[in-house]
Amino acid sequence: MQINKENRSLSPHLYSYKPQITSVVSIFHRITGSLLAVIFLCTPICIDLLGSFLSINIIYFFFNIIMYILIATLCFHSMNGIRHILWDFGIGLDLSNLFITGCLVVFFSLTLSCFVVLL
């Protein structure tokens, strides 16, 4: 029995699946975790380099944008982290709850980041 192996893919790829809120939130949780780790590791170096240049308006503007991105990243990662902690206790693992909690994570992270920025 000969199986045609030329047309088979080796493993499923991201383009084979329709994006779902749970997979998108999971991917962004990993991306924001990596981004936060890099930012927090590089913060002392950046502050040391930018300390004398913050009086220039354009550098101050970009520094504020980076801080807003950092706040949004931190809010999203912490909200989804709370969701993962609830999963560890077995709360919200039903299929209908996964979609609802994914939407709640996005909503509360946007709300919290807007609230923190406006403070």
PDB file as gemmi writes it, atoms N, CA and C in Angstrom:
CRYST1    1.000    1.000    1.000  90.00  90.00  90.00 P 1                      
ATOM      1  N   MET A   1       0.838  -1.177   0.000  1.00  0.00           N  
ATOM      2  CA  MET A   1       0.000   0.000   0.000  1.00  0.00           C  
ATOM      3  C   MET A   1       0.885   1.243   0.000  1.00  0.00           C  
ATOM      4  N   GLN A   2       0.748   2.055  -1.019  1.00  0.00           N  
ATOM      5  CA  GLN A   2       1.564   3.244  -1.191  1.00  0.00           C  
ATOM      6  C   GLN A   2       0.752   4.479  -0.809  1.00  0.00           C  
ATOM      7  N   ILE A   3       1.261   5.298   0.103  1.00  0.00           N  
ATOM      8  CA  ILE A   3       0.587   6.529   0.522  1.00  0.00           C  
ATOM      9  C   ILE A   3       1.301   7.711  -0.135  1.00  0.00           C  
ATOM     10  N   ASN A   4       0.525   8.577  -0.739  1.00  0.00           N  
ATOM     11  CA  ASN A   4       1.077   9.753  -1.396  1.00  0.00           C  
ATOM     12  C   ASN A   4       1.435  10.779  -0.327  1.00  0.00           C  
ATOM     13  N   LYS A   5       2.716  10.946  -0.069  1.00  0.00           N  
ATOM     14  CA  LYS A   5       3.168  11.850   0.990  1.00  0.00           C  
ATOM     15  C   LYS A   5       3.487  13.248   0.472  1.00  0.00           C  
ATOM     16  N   GLU A   6       3.352  13.458  -0.813  1.00  0.00           N  
ATOM     17  CA  GLU A   6       3.709  14.760  -1.369  1.00  0.00           C  
ATOM     18  C   GLU A   6       2.698  15.839  -1.014  1.00  0.00           C  
ATOM     19  N   ASN A   7       1.434  15.494  -0.894  1.00  0.00           N  
ATOM     20  CA  ASN A   7       0.392  16.486  -0.656  1.00  0.00           C  
ATOM     21  C   ASN A   7       0.058  16.681   0.813  1.00  0.00           C  
ATOM     22  N   ARG A   8       0.609  15.865   1.684  1.00  0.00           N  
ATOM     23  CA  ARG A   8       0.308  15.982   3.106  1.00  0.00           C  
ATOM     24  C   ARG A   8       1.245  16.979   3.771  1.00  0.00           C  
ATOM     25  N   SER A   9       0.699  17.759   4.663  1.00  0.00           N  
ATOM     26  CA  SER A   9       1.546  18.653   5.437  1.00  0.00           C  
ATOM     27  C   SER A   9       2.117  17.890   6.625  1.00  0.00           C  
ATOM     28  N   LEU A  10       3.267  18.321   7.095  1.00  0.00           N  
ATOM     29  CA  LEU A  10       3.914  17.641   8.207  1.00  0.00           C  
ATOM     30  C   LEU A  10       3.186  17.881   9.520  1.00  0.00           C  
ATOM     31  N   SER A  11       2.719  19.104   9.710  1.00  0.00           N  
ATOM     32  CA  SER A  11       1.996  19.436  10.932  1.00  0.00           C  
ATOM     33  C   SER A  11       0.979  20.530  10.610  1.00  0.00           C  
ATOM     34  N   PRO A  12      -0.036  20.674  11.442  1.00  0.00           N  
ATOM     35  CA  PRO A  12      -1.011  21.743  11.184  1.00  0.00           C  
ATOM     36  C   PRO A  12      -0.357  23.117  11.325  1.00  0.00           C  
ATOM     37  N   HIS A  13      -0.776  24.005  10.512  1.00  0.00           N  
ATOM     38  CA  HIS A  13      -0.217  25.346  10.509  1.00  0.00           C  
ATOM     39  C   HIS A  13      -1.280  26.334  10.962  1.00  0.00           C  
ATOM     40  N   LEU A  14      -0.856  27.518  11.366  1.00  0.00           N  
ATOM     41  CA  LEU A  14      -1.798  28.533  11.843  1.00  0.00           C  
ATOM     42  C   LEU A  14      -2.801  28.936  10.774  1.00  0.00           C  
ATOM     43  N   TYR A  15      -2.401  28.883   9.508  1.00  0.00           N  
ATOM     44  CA  TYR A  15      -3.309  29.308   8.447  1.00  0.00           C  
ATOM     45  C   TYR A  15      -4.401  28.271   8.183  1.00  0.00           C  
ATOM     46  N   SER A  16      -4.268  27.086   8.736  1.00  0.00           N  
ATOM     47  CA  SER A  16      -5.286  26.052   8.537  1.00  0.00           C  
ATOM     48  C   SER A  16      -6.507  26.284   9.407  1.00  0.00           C  
ATOM     49  N   TYR A  17      -6.361  27.047  10.466  1.00  0.00           N  
ATOM     50  CA  TYR A  17      -7.440  27.224  11.432  1.00  0.00           C  
ATOM     51  C   TYR A  17      -8.016  28.629  11.345  1.00  0.00           C  
ATOM     52  N   LYS A  18      -9.307  28.730  11.640  1.00  0.00           N  
ATOM     53  CA  LYS A  18      -9.959  30.032  11.719  1.00  0.00           C  
ATOM     54  C   LYS A  18      -9.582  30.661  13.058  1.00  0.00           C  
ATOM     55  N   PRO A  19      -9.175  31.943  13.092  1.00  0.00           N  
ATOM     56  CA  PRO A  19      -8.799  32.561  14.366  1.00  0.00           C  
ATOM     57  C   PRO A  19      -9.980  32.617  15.323  1.00  0.00           C  
ATOM     58  N   GLN A  20      -9.746  32.212  16.551  1.00  0.00           N  
ATOM     59  CA  GLN A  20     -10.752  32.256  17.594  1.00  0.00           C  
ATOM     60  C   GLN A  20     -10.247  33.171  18.693  1.00  0.00           C  
ATOM     61  N   ILE A  21     -11.160  33.680  19.497  1.00  0.00           N  
ATOM     62  CA  ILE A  21     -10.771  34.611  20.564  1.00  0.00           C  
ATOM     63  C   ILE A  21      -9.823  33.946  21.551  1.00  0.00           C  
ATOM     64  N   THR A  22     -10.021  32.663  21.809  1.00  0.00           N  
ATOM     65  CA  THR A  22      -9.163  31.983  22.780  1.00  0.00           C  
ATOM     66  C   THR A  22      -7.744  31.827  22.257  1.00  0.00           C  
ATOM     67  N   SER A  23      -7.600  31.488  20.983  1.00  0.00           N  
ATOM     68  CA  SER A  23      -6.252  31.324  20.443  1.00  0.00           C  
ATOM     69  C   SER A  23      -5.553  32.669  20.287  1.00  0.00           C  
ATOM     70  N   VAL A  24      -6.287  33.694  19.887  1.00  0.00           N  
ATOM     71  CA  VAL A  24      -5.689  35.018  19.710  1.00  0.00           C  
ATOM     72  C   VAL A  24      -5.244  35.586  21.058  1.00  0.00           C  
ATOM     73  N   VAL A  25      -6.076  35.434  22.087  1.00  0.00           N  
ATOM     74  CA  VAL A  25      -5.721  35.928  23.418  1.00  0.00           C  
ATOM     75  C   VAL A  25      -4.517  35.152  23.968  1.00  0.00           C  
ATOM     76  N   SER A  26      -4.473  33.858  23.709  1.00  0.00           N  
ATOM     77  CA  SER A  26      -3.336  33.061  24.171  1.00  0.00           C  
ATOM     78  C   SER A  26      -2.033  33.483  23.491  1.00  0.00           C  
ATOM     79  N   ILE A  27      -2.098  33.722  22.193  1.00  0.00           N  
ATOM     80  CA  ILE A  27      -0.901  34.159  21.465  1.00  0.00           C  
ATOM     81  C   ILE A  27      -0.454  35.526  21.959  1.00  0.00           C  
ATOM     82  N   PHE A  28      -1.392  36.456  22.145  1.00  0.00           N  
ATOM     83  CA  PHE A  28      -1.023  37.784  22.630  1.00  0.00           C  
ATOM     84  C   PHE A  28      -0.533  37.754  24.075  1.00  0.00           C  
ATOM     85  N   HIS A  29      -1.003  36.795  24.868  1.00  0.00           N  
ATOM     86  CA  HIS A  29      -0.505  36.659  26.231  1.00  0.00           C  
ATOM     87  C   HIS A  29       0.978  36.287  26.208  1.00  0.00           C  
ATOM     88  N   ARG A  30       1.357  35.404  25.328  1.00  0.00           N  
ATOM     89  CA  ARG A  30       2.773  35.028  25.205  1.00  0.00           C  
ATOM     90  C   ARG A  30       3.604  36.178  24.665  1.00  0.00           C  
ATOM     91  N   ILE A  31       3.063  36.898  23.672  1.00  0.00           N  
ATOM     92  CA  ILE A  31       3.796  38.029  23.099  1.00  0.00           C  
ATOM     93  C   ILE A  31       3.981  39.132  24.136  1.00  0.00           C  
ATOM     94  N   THR A  32       2.918  39.451  24.893  1.00  0.00           N  
ATOM     95  CA  THR A  32       3.037  40.513  25.892  1.00  0.00           C  
ATOM     96  C   THR A  32       3.963  40.104  27.027  1.00  0.00           C  
ATOM     97  N   GLY A  33       3.972  38.827  27.392  1.00  0.00           N  
ATOM     98  CA  GLY A  33       4.904  38.367  28.421  1.00  0.00           C  
ATOM     99  C   GLY A  33       6.342  38.521  27.983  1.00  0.00           C  
ATOM    100  N   SER A  34       6.618  38.173  26.745  1.00  0.00           N  
ATOM    101  CA  SER A  34       7.982  38.333  26.220  1.00  0.00           C  
ATOM    102  C   SER A  34       8.354  39.803  26.112  1.00  0.00           C  
ATOM    103  N   LEU A  35       7.417  40.616  25.651  1.00  0.00           N  
ATOM    104  CA  LEU A  35       7.676  42.050  25.518  1.00  0.00           C  
ATOM    105  C   LEU A  35       7.921  42.700  26.880  1.00  0.00           C  
ATOM    106  N   LEU A  36       7.129  42.320  27.876  1.00  0.00           N  
ATOM    107  CA  LEU A  36       7.330  42.867  29.219  1.00  0.00           C  
ATOM    108  C   LEU A  36       8.681  42.452  29.797  1.00  0.00           C  
ATOM    109  N   ALA A  37       9.081  41.221  29.556  1.00  0.00           N  
ATOM    110  CA  ALA A  37      10.379  40.769  30.054  1.00  0.00           C  
ATOM    111  C   ALA A  37      11.515  41.568  29.416  1.00  0.00           C  
ATOM    112  N   VAL A  38      11.436  41.785  28.111  1.00  0.00           N  
ATOM    113  CA  VAL A  38      12.478  42.550  27.425  1.00  0.00           C  
ATOM    114  C   VAL A  38      12.479  44.001  27.892  1.00  0.00           C  
ATOM    115  N   ILE A  39      11.295  44.587  28.031  1.00  0.00           N  
ATOM    116  CA  ILE A  39      11.223  45.991  28.452  1.00  0.00           C  
ATOM    117  C   ILE A  39      11.758  46.161  29.868  1.00  0.00           C  
ATOM    118  N   PHE A  40      11.367  45.273  30.779  1.00  0.00           N  
ATOM    119  CA  PHE A  40      11.831  45.420  32.156  1.00  0.00           C  
ATOM    120  C   PHE A  40      13.323  45.138  32.300  1.00  0.00           C  
ATOM    121  N   LEU A  41      13.864  44.297  31.445  1.00  0.00           N  
ATOM    122  CA  LEU A  41      15.302  44.057  31.487  1.00  0.00           C  
ATOM    123  C   LEU A  41      16.083  45.225  30.897  1.00  0.00           C  
ATOM    124  N   CYS A  42      15.503  45.906  29.912  1.00  0.00           N  
ATOM    125  CA  CYS A  42      16.205  47.006  29.250  1.00  0.00           C  
ATOM    126  C   CYS A  42      15.888  48.376  29.840  1.00  0.00           C  
ATOM    127  N   THR A  43      14.977  48.468  30.786  1.00  0.00           N  
ATOM    128  CA  THR A  43      14.567  49.761  31.331  1.00  0.00           C  
ATOM    129  C   THR A  43      15.712  50.541  31.969  1.00  0.00           C  
ATOM    130  N   PRO A  44      16.544  49.943  32.807  1.00  0.00           N  
ATOM    131  CA  PRO A  44      17.640  50.751  33.382  1.00  0.00           C  
ATOM    132  C   PRO A  44      18.585  51.316  32.328  1.00  0.00           C  
ATOM    133  N   ILE A  45      18.841  50.555  31.286  1.00  0.00           N  
ATOM    134  CA  ILE A  45      19.726  51.032  30.234  1.00  0.00           C  
ATOM    135  C   ILE A  45      19.071  52.181  29.474  1.00  0.00           C  
ATOM    136  N   CYS A  46      17.787  52.029  29.160  1.00  0.00           N  
ATOM    137  CA  CYS A  46      17.076  53.071  28.408  1.00  0.00           C  
ATOM    138  C   CYS A  46      16.951  54.356  29.214  1.00  0.00           C  
ATOM    139  N   ILE A  47      16.665  54.237  30.499  1.00  0.00           N  
ATOM    140  CA  ILE A  47      16.553  55.429  31.335  1.00  0.00           C  
ATOM    141  C   ILE A  47      17.904  56.123  31.444  1.00  0.00           C  
ATOM    142  N   ASP A  48      18.942  55.353  31.538  1.00  0.00           N  
ATOM    143  CA  ASP A  48      20.286  55.929  31.611  1.00  0.00           C  
ATOM    144  C   ASP A  48      20.631  56.667  30.316  1.00  0.00           C  
ATOM    145  N   LEU A  49      20.267  56.092  29.181  1.00  0.00           N  
ATOM    146  CA  LEU A  49      20.568  56.721  27.898  1.00  0.00           C  
ATOM    147  C   LEU A  49      19.667  57.911  27.604  1.00  0.00           C  
ATOM    148  N   LEU A  50      18.387  57.808  27.975  1.00  0.00           N  
ATOM    149  CA  LEU A  50      17.435  58.862  27.643  1.00  0.00           C  
ATOM    150  C   LEU A  50      17.348  59.968  28.690  1.00  0.00           C  
ATOM    151  N   GLY A  51      17.987  59.796  29.821  1.00  0.00           N  
ATOM    152  CA  GLY A  51      17.858  60.753  30.917  1.00  0.00           C  
ATOM    153  C   GLY A  51      18.165  62.178  30.524  1.00  0.00           C  
ATOM    154  N   SER A  52      19.211  62.391  29.778  1.00  0.00           N  
ATOM    155  CA  SER A  52      19.593  63.752  29.416  1.00  0.00           C  
ATOM    156  C   SER A  52      18.864  64.256  28.174  1.00  0.00           C  
ATOM    157  N   PHE A  53      18.235  63.342  27.411  1.00  0.00           N  
ATOM    158  CA  PHE A  53      17.573  63.748  26.178  1.00  0.00           C  
ATOM    159  C   PHE A  53      16.071  63.957  26.329  1.00  0.00           C  
ATOM    160  N   LEU A  54      15.494  63.752  27.512  1.00  0.00           N  
ATOM    161  CA  LEU A  54      14.046  63.880  27.678  1.00  0.00           C  
ATOM    162  C   LEU A  54      13.552  65.313  27.581  1.00  0.00           C  
ATOM    163  N   SER A  55      14.455  66.282  27.609  1.00  0.00           N  
ATOM    164  CA  SER A  55      14.030  67.667  27.455  1.00  0.00           C  
ATOM    165  C   SER A  55      13.685  67.995  26.002  1.00  0.00           C  
ATOM    166  N   ILE A  56      14.121  67.179  25.054  1.00  0.00           N  
ATOM    167  CA  ILE A  56      13.784  67.377  23.647  1.00  0.00           C  
ATOM    168  C   ILE A  56      12.363  66.841  23.428  1.00  0.00           C  
ATOM    169  N   ASN A  57      11.507  67.652  22.822  1.00  0.00           N  
ATOM    170  CA  ASN A  57      10.077  67.333  22.725  1.00  0.00           C  
ATOM    171  C   ASN A  57       9.795  66.054  21.953  1.00  0.00           C  
ATOM    172  N   ILE A  58      10.480  65.809  20.856  1.00  0.00           N  
ATOM    173  CA  ILE A  58      10.168  64.636  20.037  1.00  0.00           C  
ATOM    174  C   ILE A  58      10.552  63.349  20.769  1.00  0.00           C  
ATOM    175  N   ILE A  59      11.647  63.358  21.503  1.00  0.00           N  
ATOM    176  CA  ILE A  59      12.042  62.172  22.276  1.00  0.00           C  
ATOM    177  C   ILE A  59      11.072  61.966  23.434  1.00  0.00           C  
ATOM    178  N   TYR A  60      10.638  63.049  24.041  1.00  0.00           N  
ATOM    179  CA  TYR A  60       9.653  62.958  25.113  1.00  0.00           C  
ATOM    180  C   TYR A  60       8.336  62.393  24.592  1.00  0.00           C  
ATOM    181  N   PHE A  61       7.939  62.782  23.379  1.00  0.00           N  
ATOM    182  CA  PHE A  61       6.714  62.269  22.762  1.00  0.00           C  
ATOM    183  C   PHE A  61       6.806  60.762  22.529  1.00  0.00           C  
ATOM    184  N   PHE A  62       7.909  60.282  21.961  1.00  0.00           N  
ATOM    185  CA  PHE A  62       8.080  58.850  21.727  1.00  0.00           C  
ATOM    186  C   PHE A  62       8.205  58.073  23.036  1.00  0.00           C  
ATOM    187  N   PHE A  63       8.812  58.677  24.031  1.00  0.00           N  
ATOM    188  CA  PHE A  63       8.906  58.035  25.343  1.00  0.00           C  
ATOM    189  C   PHE A  63       7.513  57.855  25.948  1.00  0.00           C  
ATOM    190  N   ASN A  64       6.638  58.855  25.782  1.00  0.00           N  
ATOM    191  CA  ASN A  64       5.254  58.730  26.269  1.00  0.00           C  
ATOM    192  C   ASN A  64       4.493  57.641  25.531  1.00  0.00           C  
ATOM    193  N   ILE A  65       4.692  57.526  24.220  1.00  0.00           N  
ATOM    194  CA  ILE A  65       4.030  56.467  23.451  1.00  0.00           C  
ATOM    195  C   ILE A  65       4.496  55.099  23.928  1.00  0.00           C  
ATOM    196  N   ILE A  66       5.772  54.955  24.183  1.00  0.00           N  
ATOM    197  CA  ILE A  66       6.301  53.681  24.685  1.00  0.00           C  
ATOM    198  C   ILE A  66       5.716  53.372  26.056  1.00  0.00           C  
ATOM    199  N   MET A  67       5.546  54.381  26.883  1.00  0.00           N  
ATOM    200  CA  MET A  67       4.953  54.158  28.203  1.00  0.00           C  
ATOM    201  C   MET A  67       3.486  53.739  28.089  1.00  0.00           C  
ATOM    202  N   TYR A  68       2.739  54.324  27.137  1.00  0.00           N  
ATOM    203  CA  TYR A  68       1.343  53.920  26.935  1.00  0.00           C  
ATOM    204  C   TYR A  68       1.252  52.481  26.447  1.00  0.00           C  
ATOM    205  N   ILE A  69       2.152  52.095  25.556  1.00  0.00           N  
ATOM    206  CA  ILE A  69       2.187  50.705  25.086  1.00  0.00           C  
ATOM    207  C   ILE A  69       2.540  49.774  26.231  1.00  0.00           C  
ATOM    208  N   LEU A  70       3.476  50.180  27.081  1.00  0.00           N  
ATOM    209  CA  LEU A  70       3.857  49.371  28.235  1.00  0.00           C  
ATOM    210  C   LEU A  70       2.678  49.206  29.192  1.00  0.00           C  
ATOM    211  N   ILE A  71       1.919  50.265  29.417  1.00  0.00           N  
ATOM    212  CA  ILE A  71       0.758  50.187  30.307  1.00  0.00           C  
ATOM    213  C   ILE A  71      -0.304  49.251  29.728  1.00  0.00           C  
ATOM    214  N   ALA A  72      -0.585  49.373  28.430  1.00  0.00           N  
ATOM    215  CA  ALA A  72      -1.578  48.501  27.796  1.00  0.00           C  
ATOM    216  C   ALA A  72      -1.117  47.048  27.820  1.00  0.00           C  
ATOM    217  N   THR A  73       0.163  46.820  27.595  1.00  0.00           N  
ATOM    218  CA  THR A  73       0.710  45.464  27.622  1.00  0.00           C  
ATOM    219  C   THR A  73       0.621  44.872  29.014  1.00  0.00           C  
ATOM    220  N   LEU A  74       0.955  45.653  30.006  1.00  0.00           N  
ATOM    221  CA  LEU A  74       0.907  45.184  31.388  1.00  0.00           C  
ATOM    222  C   LEU A  74      -0.531  44.890  31.825  1.00  0.00           C  
ATOM    223  N   CYS A  75      -1.467  45.755  31.428  1.00  0.00           N  
ATOM    224  CA  CYS A  75      -2.878  45.523  31.784  1.00  0.00           C  
ATOM    225  C   CYS A  75      -3.419  44.263  31.129  1.00  0.00           C  
ATOM    226  N   PHE A  76      -3.118  44.068  29.848  1.00  0.00           N  
ATOM    227  CA  PHE A  76      -3.608  42.870  29.165  1.00  0.00           C  
ATOM    228  C   PHE A  76      -3.001  41.609  29.763  1.00  0.00           C  
ATOM    229  N   HIS A  77      -1.709  41.637  30.001  1.00  0.00           N  
ATOM    230  CA  HIS A  77      -1.034  40.450  30.529  1.00  0.00           C  
ATOM    231  C   HIS A  77      -1.526  40.118  31.938  1.00  0.00           C  
ATOM    232  N   SER A  78      -1.779  41.127  32.742  1.00  0.00           N  
ATOM    233  CA  SER A  78      -2.263  40.856  34.103  1.00  0.00           C  
ATOM    234  C   SER A  78      -3.708  40.357  34.095  1.00  0.00           C  
ATOM    235  N   MET A  79      -4.565  40.917  33.230  1.00  0.00           N  
ATOM    236  CA  MET A  79      -5.946  40.434  33.150  1.00  0.00           C  
ATOM    237  C   MET A  79      -6.002  38.989  32.661  1.00  0.00           C  
ATOM    238  N   ASN A  80      -5.209  38.666  31.665  1.00  0.00           N  
ATOM    239  CA  ASN A  80      -5.192  37.295  31.174  1.00  0.00           C  
ATOM    240  C   ASN A  80      -4.496  36.367  32.172  1.00  0.00           C  
ATOM    241  N   GLY A  81      -3.581  36.902  32.957  1.00  0.00           N  
ATOM    242  CA  GLY A  81      -2.965  36.105  34.015  1.00  0.00           C  
ATOM    243  C   GLY A  81      -3.978  35.726  35.086  1.00  0.00           C  
ATOM    244  N   ILE A  82      -4.881  36.654  35.414  1.00  0.00           N  
ATOM    245  CA  ILE A  82      -5.960  36.338  36.359  1.00  0.00           C  
ATOM    246  C   ILE A  82      -6.844  35.243  35.783  1.00  0.00           C  
ATOM    247  N   ARG A  83      -7.111  35.312  34.491  1.00  0.00           N  
ATOM    248  CA  ARG A  83      -7.902  34.268  33.826  1.00  0.00           C  
ATOM    249  C   ARG A  83      -7.201  32.909  33.927  1.00  0.00           C  
ATOM    250  N   HIS A  84      -5.893  32.891  33.739  1.00  0.00           N  
ATOM    251  CA  HIS A  84      -5.142  31.634  33.846  1.00  0.00           C  
ATOM    252  C   HIS A  84      -5.131  31.101  35.279  1.00  0.00           C  
ATOM    253  N   ILE A  85      -5.075  31.983  36.249  1.00  0.00           N  
ATOM    254  CA  ILE A  85      -5.139  31.536  37.645  1.00  0.00           C  
ATOM    255  C   ILE A  85      -6.500  30.921  37.945  1.00  0.00           C  
ATOM    256  N   LEU A  86      -7.566  31.531  37.424  1.00  0.00           N  
ATOM    257  CA  LEU A  86      -8.898  30.941  37.597  1.00  0.00           C  
ATOM    258  C   LEU A  86      -8.988  29.572  36.932  1.00  0.00           C  
ATOM    259  N   TRP A  87      -8.332  29.411  35.789  1.00  0.00           N  
ATOM    260  CA  TRP A  87      -8.296  28.107  35.129  1.00  0.00           C  
ATOM    261  C   TRP A  87      -7.571  27.073  35.987  1.00  0.00           C  
ATOM    262  N   ASP A  88      -6.532  27.501  36.691  1.00  0.00           N  
ATOM    263  CA  ASP A  88      -5.804  26.567  37.559  1.00  0.00           C  
ATOM    264  C   ASP A  88      -6.691  26.016  38.665  1.00  0.00           C  
ATOM    265  N   PHE A  89      -7.676  26.802  39.098  1.00  0.00           N  
ATOM    266  CA  PHE A  89      -8.628  26.342  40.103  1.00  0.00           C  
ATOM    267  C   PHE A  89      -9.844  25.657  39.490  1.00  0.00           C  
ATOM    268  N   GLY A  90      -9.852  25.505  38.160  1.00  0.00           N  
ATOM    269  CA  GLY A  90     -10.944  24.822  37.485  1.00  0.00           C  
ATOM    270  C   GLY A  90     -12.149  25.687  37.213  1.00  0.00           C  
ATOM    271  N   ILE A  91     -11.998  26.985  37.301  1.00  0.00           N  
ATOM    272  CA  ILE A  91     -13.114  27.910  37.084  1.00  0.00           C  
ATOM    273  C   ILE A  91     -13.064  28.424  35.655  1.00  0.00           C  
ATOM    274  N   GLY A  92     -14.183  28.346  34.949  1.00  0.00           N  
ATOM    275  CA  GLY A  92     -14.285  28.910  33.610  1.00  0.00           C  
ATOM    276  C   GLY A  92     -13.707  28.057  32.502  1.00  0.00           C  
ATOM    277  N   LEU A  93     -13.683  26.757  32.671  1.00  0.00           N  
ATOM    278  CA  LEU A  93     -13.107  25.883  31.649  1.00  0.00           C  
ATOM    279  C   LEU A  93     -14.141  25.350  30.663  1.00  0.00           C  
ATOM    280  N   ASP A  94     -15.418  25.694  30.836  1.00  0.00           N  
ATOM    281  CA  ASP A  94     -16.439  25.275  29.889  1.00  0.00           C  
ATOM    282  C   ASP A  94     -16.238  26.005  28.570  1.00  0.00           C  
ATOM    283  N   LEU A  95     -16.677  25.384  27.489  1.00  0.00           N  
ATOM    284  CA  LEU A  95     -16.466  25.960  26.169  1.00  0.00           C  
ATOM    285  C   LEU A  95     -17.159  27.310  26.002  1.00  0.00           C  
ATOM    286  N   SER A  96     -18.348  27.460  26.566  1.00  0.00           N  
ATOM    287  CA  SER A  96     -19.043  28.746  26.465  1.00  0.00           C  
ATOM    288  C   SER A  96     -18.360  29.812  27.319  1.00  0.00           C  
ATOM    289  N   ASN A  97     -17.788  29.414  28.453  1.00  0.00           N  
ATOM    290  CA  ASN A  97     -17.104  30.375  29.320  1.00  0.00           C  
ATOM    291  C   ASN A  97     -15.777  30.840  28.734  1.00  0.00           C  
ATOM    292  N   LEU A  98     -15.137  30.028  27.911  1.00  0.00           N  
ATOM    293  CA  LEU A  98     -13.857  30.420  27.316  1.00  0.00           C  
ATOM    294  C   LEU A  98     -14.022  31.642  26.418  1.00  0.00           C  
ATOM    295  N   PHE A  99     -15.079  31.656  25.630  1.00  0.00           N  
ATOM    296  CA  PHE A  99     -15.328  32.801  24.757  1.00  0.00           C  
ATOM    297  C   PHE A  99     -15.667  34.047  25.568  1.00  0.00           C  
ATOM    298  N   ILE A 100     -16.505  33.880  26.579  1.00  0.00           N  
ATOM    299  CA  ILE A 100     -16.926  35.018  27.402  1.00  0.00           C  
ATOM    300  C   ILE A 100     -15.743  35.603  28.161  1.00  0.00           C  
ATOM    301  N   THR A 101     -14.939  34.740  28.774  1.00  0.00           N  
ATOM    302  CA  THR A 101     -13.794  35.254  29.530  1.00  0.00           C  
ATOM    303  C   THR A 101     -12.738  35.865  28.615  1.00  0.00           C  
ATOM    304  N   GLY A 102     -12.609  35.357  27.395  1.00  0.00           N  
ATOM    305  CA  GLY A 102     -11.686  35.973  26.439  1.00  0.00           C  
ATOM    306  C   GLY A 102     -12.110  37.385  26.088  1.00  0.00           C  
ATOM    307  N   CYS A 103     -13.415  37.560  25.845  1.00  0.00           N  
ATOM    308  CA  CYS A 103     -13.928  38.908  25.560  1.00  0.00           C  
ATOM    309  C   CYS A 103     -13.810  39.815  26.781  1.00  0.00           C  
ATOM    310  N   LEU A 104     -14.039  39.263  27.975  1.00  0.00           N  
ATOM    311  CA  LEU A 104     -13.901  40.062  29.198  1.00  0.00           C  
ATOM    312  C   LEU A 104     -12.456  40.500  29.431  1.00  0.00           C  
ATOM    313  N   VAL A 105     -11.508  39.638  29.116  1.00  0.00           N  
ATOM    314  CA  VAL A 105     -10.100  40.001  29.259  1.00  0.00           C  
ATOM    315  C   VAL A 105      -9.771  41.187  28.364  1.00  0.00           C  
ATOM    316  N   VAL A 106     -10.212  41.144  27.122  1.00  0.00           N  
ATOM    317  CA  VAL A 106      -9.942  42.246  26.197  1.00  0.00           C  
ATOM    318  C   VAL A 106     -10.633  43.527  26.676  1.00  0.00           C  
ATOM    319  N   PHE A 107     -11.894  43.417  27.094  1.00  0.00           N  
ATOM    320  CA  PHE A 107     -12.634  44.594  27.548  1.00  0.00           C  
ATOM    321  C   PHE A 107     -12.003  45.208  28.799  1.00  0.00           C  
ATOM    322  N   PHE A 108     -11.725  44.376  29.809  1.00  0.00           N  
ATOM    323  CA  PHE A 108     -11.175  44.911  31.050  1.00  0.00           C  
ATOM    324  C   PHE A 108      -9.743  45.417  30.887  1.00  0.00           C  
ATOM    325  N   SER A 109      -8.978  44.807  30.014  1.00  0.00           N  
ATOM    326  CA  SER A 109      -7.628  45.316  29.806  1.00  0.00           C  
ATOM    327  C   SER A 109      -7.651  46.669  29.111  1.00  0.00           C  
ATOM    328  N   LEU A 110      -8.550  46.846  28.142  1.00  0.00           N  
ATOM    329  CA  LEU A 110      -8.674  48.160  27.500  1.00  0.00           C  
ATOM    330  C   LEU A 110      -9.203  49.202  28.479  1.00  0.00           C  
ATOM    331  N   THR A 111     -10.185  48.822  29.287  1.00  0.00           N  
ATOM    332  CA  THR A 111     -10.747  49.746  30.269  1.00  0.00           C  
ATOM    333  C   THR A 111      -9.705  50.140  31.312  1.00  0.00           C  
ATOM    334  N   LEU A 112      -8.985  49.159  31.825  1.00  0.00           N  
ATOM    335  CA  LEU A 112      -7.978  49.434  32.844  1.00  0.00           C  
ATOM    336  C   LEU A 112      -6.834  50.277  32.293  1.00  0.00           C  
ATOM    337  N   SER A 113      -6.406  49.982  31.079  1.00  0.00           N  
ATOM    338  CA  SER A 113      -5.311  50.775  30.518  1.00  0.00           C  
ATOM    339  C   SER A 113      -5.752  52.211  30.245  1.00  0.00           C  
ATOM    340  N   CYS A 114      -6.984  52.423  29.782  1.00  0.00           N  
ATOM    341  CA  CYS A 114      -7.486  53.800  29.599  1.00  0.00           C  
ATOM    342  C   CYS A 114      -7.605  54.517  30.929  1.00  0.00           C  
ATOM    343  N   PHE A 115      -8.046  53.792  31.961  1.00  0.00           N  
ATOM    344  CA  PHE A 115      -8.170  54.394  33.285  1.00  0.00           C  
ATOM    345  C   PHE A 115      -6.804  54.793  33.843  1.00  0.00           C  
ATOM    346  N   VAL A 116      -5.816  53.934  33.679  1.00  0.00           N  
ATOM    347  CA  VAL A 116      -4.471  54.241  34.191  1.00  0.00           C  
ATOM    348  C   VAL A 116      -3.846  55.409  33.417  1.00  0.00           C  
ATOM    349  N   VAL A 117      -4.052  55.445  32.113  1.00  0.00           N  
ATOM    350  CA  VAL A 117      -3.483  56.535  31.317  1.00  0.00           C  
ATOM    351  C   VAL A 117      -4.131  57.868  31.677  1.00  0.00           C  
ATOM    352  N   LEU A 118      -5.439  57.844  31.942  1.00  0.00           N  
ATOM    353  CA  LEU A 118      -6.133  59.099  32.249  1.00  0.00           C  
ATOM    354  C   LEU A 118      -5.887  59.584  33.678  1.00  0.00           C  
ATOM    355  N   LEU A 119      -5.343  58.730  34.538  1.00  0.00           N  
ATOM    356  CA  LEU A 119      -5.027  59.185  35.887  1.00  0.00           C  
ATOM    357  C   LEU A 119      -3.950  60.184  35.825  1.00  0.00           C  
TER     358      LEU A 119                                                      
END                                                                             
